């Protein structure tokens, strides 16, 4: 995941997610699909269709996305799309994190572009794909926008005020997932302070189970605790603006550093799995579901994978907030949905047809009936949410959720700040301290800003 993803303030994103949660909860059932059918008044116009007597024109579109983004929801949609819209996607699946992002940048740089790009929302020229207005088709006047609240997502999905991105998947929250059976078997309560957290970890360790599972082989997963802690940063937008205009440094993100310190401490206290440096995201899912591990810091999107692999165990998994600050001051980190883009080219008309089909309420009900997450399209009633996701939703309803980070505003340019997941790998391996991680981020930011001749970094 990216470290800096939205432009809204903490309070605004809390209200935004709460509204989305309430809308999604209206038709949701615990561990099952709601069966409500959306009324005609809520359904967005669907893609243009041929007359009933005419055969559907079939077309195959090329698409790029990260491997883990293709799950049950999209698989269900692709089957429906081939039958009803006559569109088949030839999806090239890419590695996770920076490796996949760099491959996408290379493809755009060499003009080897797909028809549809599944990427992050709100891209700008700094993402290395070129100018959005030159690469992508604007979604401003497309029919699906009738059920999309632009005010809610301005700052997360727009590019300098124009929407090129269409939502793909649902919102998620960065939390601590835990196995309820393990906690109940050891008479443990959800910790509300870090002292209670470490005490519970000691009990779990003495019982022969892994207190906190780390999947450091997949470096991106190490970001989650820092994203939760960072969501509680005071004056987040102001500090971000100062960092990217050389008036402050990454060291000023003290809330982010809390998450790094947590990673350092949980390793030093030996409350992690023995092979944490070589264990993977898949390993973590199995350990948590089976009760070999008591806790796993992760975003709620993992529940889609766990529900597919270990359906009987989903009821045993809940969510709580790592009590970095205690006293009710902790919040969950909010991740907006990923996005899909219609790439300008010879197949852009057909690609747009697929996007309009995908974002219709009818298709969104198919998607969210097979995959978790909070829909960004209004009127979706068929959702599939696990107990852990329902636990996480309560944080937003209680005002305990905020953005994992924000982009600089007021025309201040954003620059890359290095391979953050790799820096965190160094941290848990003992090669960097939290302070050194932030120094590495700062060094990369300054280098990239100077490369662009930014006068603030002269």
Secondary structure, 3 states (H helix, E strand, C coil): CCCCCECCCHHHHHHHHHHHHHHHHCCCEECEECCCCCCCCCCCCCCCCCCCCCCCCCEEEEEEEEHHHCCHHHHHHHHHHHHHCCEEEEEEEECCHHHHHHHHHHHHHCCCCCCEEEECCCCCHHHCCCCHHHHECCCCCCHHHHHECHHHHCCCCEECCEECCEEECCEEEEEEEEEHHHHHHCCCCCCCCHHHHHHHHHHHHHCCCEEEECCCCCHHHHHHHHHHHHCCCCCHHHHHHHHCCCCCCHHHCHHHHHHHHHHHHHHHCCCECCCCCCCCHHHHHHHHHHCCEEEEEEECCHHHHHHHHCHHHHHHEEEECCCCCCCCCCCEEEECCEEEEEECCCCHHHHHHHHHHHCCHHHHHHHHCCCCCECCECCCCCCEECHHHHHHHHHHHCCCEEECCECCCCCCCCCCCCCHHHHHHHHHCCCCCHHHHHHHHHHHHHHHHHHCCCHHHC
